[in-house]
Amino acid sequence: MSTKITIKNKKTITKQEIKQLLSPGHTACAGCGQMIAARTVAQALGPNTIIANATGCLEVTTTAYPMSSWGMPWIHSLFENASAIASGIRAAEDYKSKIKNQKSKINIVAQGGDGGTFDIGFGLISGMWERGEDILYICYDTEAYSNTGIQASSATPWAASTTTTPSGKCMSQPMASVGGPRHAASHPPKTAGMSQVGDQRPAAPGGCPIDAIGSHQRKKDIIAIALAHGLPYVAQSTASFPDDIAAKVKKALTFKGPKYIQIMTPCVPGWKIDSAQTVQVGKLAAQTGLYPLLEYENGQLANVLKVPKPRPKVDKYLELQGRFAHLFKSKSGEKEIKHIQGLADGNVEKYGLD
C-alpha cells in the first residue's frame, strides 16, 4: 500500500507504507529496550510466522485483553512452556507438509525474557534443542524479572542491585547471621567469557559482607549452553543495534534446526535509567566488551563487533544505571568496578574483540 504526500512546492511524492507487525499502542514503558528489539525482530521475521511467547513484560504489554499489538499469529500459555508450545506447532506444520507433500513456509518462533529462558523455561528449551527441532528461540535479556518487580534472575550481572539482591552498607565488621558469619565480597578469577562467578569466602575482620554489593551470583552463560547442544546458529546482540538484530534474525532463518538469538534489552525502571538513555546504555554494553555482539555458525565463531579504540571503561556503562549506583560510594565498590572491568577484558580476549 502507498500514500501520496504533497509538499509546499506542489510536488507529489509517493511513500511506501510498510505494515508494522508489532504495532504501537502497547503499554510498555517509554524507552523500553525490549519493545525496540521485539519490533525489529517482528519486521525481520515477516508475516509468515507463528510466535509462542512466554509470560513476561513482552506478553502483558502487547496483549492486554481483548487487544493485541501483533500482526501475526501469536500464542501465550504459561511462563515455562513457550518452547513446548512451539514444538507442538512445529509438529503440526511438519504433518501438514507431509500430507500436502510440500515444504512449510511458516517460521516457528518461541520467545521470552531472561526469567522464562535462563530459569523457568530452561528445561523445556533444552528438550527442544536436543530434539533438533526447526525453531528459532529469541531471548530478550533484561537481566532481571522485570515484569514482577525487578527480582534477580540467573541473567543478573555481578553487583547489580535488585529487589531480591539489594545493595547494602559495607559494615566495619562482618555481620552475624543464622548459620554463621556472612561472607566477604570475593571475586571469581578474571577468566575470559561471559560467566560471572561469585566465590564466597569468610570475611576477614573489617571485611564487607557479600550481600552489600548486590548480586553475587554467576550470570548463566546460555550462549555456551546453546553451543553445547550443537545448535547450528547462535547469536547475541543488544537493542541498540537494530540492523544487527534484523540481519541475525534473517540469517538464523536460513539454518535448518534449532537456532538461538539473545538480545540485551535495557529496562528503564529495572536499571534505573532515563527513557532517553536506552540506546546509549545498550551501545556501551557492547563497546566496553561486557555484552559482545557475536555470531556462531555450526559451532564456530563467525562474526563479532570489534570494540572501539580507545575502548570505553566499564564505569562509563555502570554510572548511567541506578542499579550500580552503590558501587560509586565506597572503596569496596571501587574494587567491584575493577572486577567488572576484568570480566569485560576477559570477553575482549576470548572473542577477539580488539
Secondary structure, 3 states (H helix, E strand, C coil): CEEEEECCCCCEEEEECCCCCECCCCCCCCCCHHHHHHHHHHHHHCCCEEEEECCCHHHHHHCCCCCCCECCCEEECCCCCHHHHHHHHHHHHHHHHHHHCCCCCCEEEEEEEHHHHHHCCHHHHHHHHHCCCCCEEEEEECCCEHHHCCECCCCCCCCCCCCCCCCCCCCCCCCEECCEECEECCCCCCCCCCCCCCCCEECCCCCCEHHHHCCCCCCCCHHHHHHHCCCCEEEEEECCCHHHHHHHHHHHCCCCCCEEEEEECCCHHHHCCCHHHHHHHHHHHHHCCCCCCEEEECCEEEEECCCCCCCCCHHHHHCCCHHHHHHHCCHHHHHHHHHHHHHHHHHHHHHCCC
